[in-house]
Amino acid sequence: MRKQKTEILGDVIRQVLQENHLDEHLYEVRLIDSWKTVLGTYISNYTESLYIRDKILYARISSAALRHELFLSKQVLLCNLNKAAGAQVINDIRFL
């Protein structure tokens, strides 16, 4: 017997992730993976580490001058990183 109601596999996976509260972690991984794409190779070469805790992205930047430049454009970076992740993942960025 054939099932009458069919669903798209992507929708089913999304629903399972949401029900098990795994979608937040998935968006965090997407955001961190998009860092190089959004900011470019030059800046990613000076990025030593990235992690998210309590909706804050912590980025360790090895150049003080670059850290200051990134701080000045923090709001644009927030918007672009969240857009690349596909959800409102972070509310702030701290440059270390």
C-alpha positions in Angstrom: 0.0 0.0 0.0 1.3 3.4 -0.9 1.3 6.3 1.5 -1.0 9.1 0.6 0.9 11.9 2.2 4.4 12.5 1.0 6.8 15.0 2.4 10.0 16.6 1.2 13.1 15.1 2.9 14.6 18.5 3.7 11.4 19.5 5.5 11.4 16.4 7.5 15.0 16.8 8.5 14.4 20.5 9.5 11.4 19.4 11.6 13.4 16.7 13.4 16.2 19.2 14.1 13.8 21.7 15.5 12.0 19.2 17.7 15.3 18.0 19.2 16.7 21.6 19.5 19.6 20.8 17.2 18.9 23.5 14.7 20.5 26.3 16.8 23.8 24.4 16.8 23.5 23.8 13.0 23.1 27.6 12.4 26.1 28.3 14.7 28.2 26.0 12.6 27.0 27.6 9.4 27.9 31.0 10.7 31.4 30.1 11.7 31.9 28.3 8.4 30.8 31.5 6.6 33.4 33.7 8.3 36.0 33.2 5.5 33.4 33.8 2.8 31.9 36.9 4.4 35.2 38.5 5.5 37.6 37.2 2.9 40.8 35.3 2.9 43.0 38.2 4.1 41.0 38.6 7.4 40.6 34.9 7.9 44.4 34.5 7.8 44.6 36.8 10.9 41.7 34.9 12.6 43.1 32.6 15.2 39.9 31.2 16.7 36.1 31.6 16.5 33.4 30.4 18.9 29.9 31.3 19.9 28.6 31.4 23.5 25.3 32.9 24.6 24.6 34.4 21.1 27.9 36.2 21.1 30.6 35.5 18.5 34.1 35.6 20.0 36.8 36.2 17.3 40.5 36.1 18.2 42.3 38.4 15.8 46.1 38.4 15.8 46.4 42.0 14.4 45.5 44.9 16.7 44.9 47.3 13.8 42.7 44.8 12.0 40.8 44.1 15.3 40.0 47.8 15.6 38.9 48.0 11.9 36.5 45.0 12.5 35.2 46.6 15.7 34.3 49.8 13.7 32.2 47.7 11.2 30.7 45.3 13.8 27.1 46.0 12.9 27.6 45.3 9.2 29.4 42.1 10.1 26.6 41.0 12.4 24.1 41.5 9.7 26.2 39.8 7.0 27.1 36.8 9.1 23.5 36.2 10.3 22.4 36.5 6.7 25.0 33.9 5.6 23.9 31.5 8.4 20.2 31.9 7.4 19.0 32.9 10.9 19.5 35.4 13.7 22.3 33.4 15.4 24.4 36.1 17.1 23.5 39.4 18.7 27.1 40.7 19.3 30.7 40.1 18.2 33.6 40.4 20.6 37.1 40.8 19.1 39.8 39.4 21.3 
